[in-house]
Amino acid sequence: MRYFLILLMFLTASFASAPARAETAYDFSLPNITGGELNLADYRGKAVLLVNTASFCGFTKQYDGLQALWDGYRARGLIVLGVPSNDFGSQEPGAKAEIKEFCEVNFAINFPMSDKVAVKGQAAHPLYKWLEQETGKTPKWNFHKFLIGTDGRAVRDFSSLTKPQSKKLIRAVEAALPQG
């Protein structure tokens, strides 16, 4: 009986502390590159293009296209959200202040950015684990893009090879924007 009670207490504690399954991207937040949190619930009703970035990658020039997307579509309800990661080729080794300065000085980035997080594997941020569950996809390299719809659901992903100004990405963004 004693073992049964111990087992029951263990199981009850395990289930009580298990996080509820996230339903949408709005259930997550990311550490903000400027401090505090980027709560994705603040973007409710907007389309979000989530991009894992790196400062020293062959795709880093995509920052120009991402900033152009932000400039061209934010008034219509698009959030471009940069997520620095050092997961691929150690191409984002700096601290958040260095990453922020690099982006502002070299690309005039003013869209929201998180602090550096892992986007793949066991250490991946919970948002990226959720995206993998929802889409079956994980970033294969820097500048992988996930489009999240106005309902907080994953719409689709785009490989690092897909430039921010590509027709297929623009069409998907325009279709995902708030209507009305």
N, C-alpha and C positions, 0 to 999 in steps of 0.2 A: 504494500500500500504506500509506503514511504517513497519508493522509487516512482510509483505512478504519480504521486503528487509533485515530485521534483520534475518529472517529465512534463506534466501538465503546466507547471509554472514556466518552464523553459519554452514550451510551444506558445503559450499565451504571450510571453514577453517577445518572442521572435515575431509573431504575427502583428503585435501591437506596434513594433518599431519598424516593420517593413513599410517602405514608402508606397503610397498609392500609385497605380499605373498612370502615367501622364497621358492625357487625352490629346492635348494640342501643344504647339510651341509656346503658347501663352503660359504654360505651367512651369516655365524655366526662366532663369536669369543667368546672366554672365557677369563676371567681374569687369567693371568699366575701366578702361585704360587711364581715366582721369581720377579713379577712386570711386568707391561705392559700387552699386550694381546697375546693370542694364536689365531692367525687368521687361521681358518680351510682352507681358500683358499690356504694357504701355503702348504697344504697337497694334493693339486690337483693331481690326477693321482696315488694316493696311497690308499691303503685300511686302514681304521681306525677302531680300536677296542676301543670303548668308554666305560669306566667302572666307575660307581659311587662307590667310595671307602669310607672306614671308618677305623680308627685306632684301635677301640676297639670293633670289631665285631668277631663273631665266624668264619667268612669267611676271616678274615684279612690275614690268611696264604696264600690266593690266590695271594698275592703280589709276592711270589716266582715264581709261574707259569706264572704270567703276565710278570715278568722280563725275564723269560726263553723264552717266546714268542717273546718279543722285541729283545732279543739277537739272537734268531734263525731266525727271519724273517725280521728284519728291512732292511737288505741288499737287500731283494727281494721286498721291498716296503710296509711293514706293519708299521703303527704307532700305538703304544699302548698309549692311552691317559687316564690318571687317573683323575677323577673328584671327589674330596672329597665333601661329603655331610653329613650334620647332621640331615637329614630328618627321619632316622629310628633309633629309640631307643636312640637318642642323643649320638650316638657312635663316633661322630667326633667333640668333643667340642672345640678343640684347634684352635689357630690362625694359619695362613699359615706358619709361621716360625717353629712352633711346629710340624705341620703335615709334612713339608718337612724334618725336622731333624729325626722324627720318621721313615719315609720311607727310608731315606738314611742309618741310623744307624742300623736299624733292618732288612732291606731287600735289601740294596744296590741298591735301585731304581734309575735309571737314565733315564727312559722314561719321556716324557713330562707330566706335571701335571698342572691342573688349580688350582686356589684358590678355596676355599670352595663356593659352590653354592647350591641352592635348585634344586631338580630334579623332584619334584612332586607337584601337587596342583597349586593353583593360583599364588604362588610365584616362580614356576619353571622357571628356565632359559629358554629364548626363544628357544634355541636349543632343550631342552627336550620337550617343547610344540610342536615344529615342528616334533620331532620324534614320539610323540604320534599321531599327525595327520597322519603321513606317515605309521605308523605300527599298530596303534590302541593299543599300549602297553605303559605302564609306569613302571618304576622300582617298584617292590613290596618290595624290601629290598636292602641292601648294596651288591655291587659286581654284580649287574645286568649289562649285557653286550649288547651293540648294535654294530653290524658290519655295517660299511658304506663302500660301494664299491668305486672303482676308479673314478666313475662318480659323486660321492658325494651323491648318493641315499642310503637310508637305505636298507640293504640286509636282515637282520633278527636280532632277539634278542635272548639272552640266559639268563636263570634265574640264580639267585645267586647260585643255586645248581650245575650248570654246571662249572666244573673246567676248568681252562685255558688249561690244557693238555688233555682234553677229545677229543676223536676221532671225535665227531660231530663238535666241535668248530674248531679243526685243519683242518678238511675237508673244512669247510666253509671259513676259512681264506685262505687256499691254492687256493680255487676256486675264491676268491675275489682279489687275488694279481694281480698286473699288468702282462700282458702277454707279452712275448718277451724277 
